[in-house]
């Protein structure tokens, strides 16, 4: 059986393998809460290290949970469908 890493566990593994500046959704309650706070990018940060149970962003703030995310540009089709949905 293959265990997939995800969420904060994946971020820790990436840091252990020398990934730098990992773009993450962050929170102090849970991975789920971190990814639910993505509206407006209020709770995203570049994570640069994990130490003593905390993830640290490039600005020095510490977080208990950091879920790696990716941001991709919208396409014209996505914009059209999002307008229809509202």
BELQUIHU-V625996 format. One record per residue. RES is the residue in three letters. SS is DSSP state (hx for helix, st for strand, lp for the rest). PHI is phi in whole degrees, -180 to 180 (* if undefined). D_CENTER is the distance of its C-alpha to the mean C-alpha in whole Angstrom. Layout:
BEGIN
[[RES:SS:PHI:D_CENTER] [RES:SS:PHI:D_CENTER]]
END
This chain:
BEGIN
[[UNK:lp:*:26] [UNK:lp:-103:23] [UNK:lp:-89:20] [UNK:lp:-85:17] [UNK:lp:-81:14] [UNK:lp:-152:11] [UNK:hx:59:8] [UNK:hx:-63:8] [UNK:hx:-63:11] [UNK:hx:-67:10] [UNK:hx:-61:8] [UNK:hx:-60:12] [UNK:hx:-64:14] [UNK:hx:-63:12] [UNK:hx:-64:13] [UNK:hx:-62:16] [UNK:lp:-100:17] [UNK:lp:67:17] [UNK:lp:-67:14] [UNK:lp:-118:13] [UNK:lp:47:11] [UNK:st:-86:8] [UNK:st:-72:6] [UNK:st:-136:2] [UNK:st:-85:3] [UNK:st:-125:6] [UNK:st:-167:9] [UNK:lp:-106:13] [UNK:lp:-107:14] [UNK:lp:-170:12] [UNK:hx:-61:9] [UNK:hx:-61:11] [UNK:hx:-65:11] [UNK:hx:-60:7] [UNK:hx:-79:7] [UNK:hx:-84:11] [UNK:lp:-97:10] [UNK:lp:-78:9] [UNK:hx:-61:12] [UNK:hx:79:13] [UNK:hx:58:10] [UNK:lp:-67:12] [UNK:lp:-126:9] [UNK:st:-127:6] [UNK:st:-161:7] [UNK:st:-83:8] [UNK:st:-89:9] [UNK:st:-115:12] [UNK:st:-162:14] [UNK:st:-127:14] [UNK:st:-151:17] [UNK:lp:53:19] [UNK:lp:84:17] [UNK:st:-126:14] [UNK:st:-91:11] [UNK:st:-118:12] [UNK:st:-91:11] [UNK:lp:-65:14] [UNK:lp:-91:15] [UNK:lp:94:16] [UNK:lp:-73:15] [UNK:st:-109:14] [UNK:st:-139:11] [UNK:lp:-82:12] [UNK:st:-131:9] [UNK:st:-146:5] [UNK:st:-104:3] [UNK:st:-63:3] [UNK:lp:-132:4] [UNK:lp:-131:8] [UNK:lp:-116:10] [UNK:lp:-125:14] [UNK:lp:-66:17] [UNK:lp:-74:19] [UNK:lp:-99:22] [UNK:hx:-62:25] [UNK:hx:-65:25] [UNK:hx:-63:22] [UNK:hx:-66:23] [UNK:hx:-61:27] [UNK:hx:-68:25] [UNK:hx:-69:23] [UNK:hx:-69:26] [UNK:hx:-65:28] [UNK:hx:-67:26] [UNK:lp:-93:27]]
END
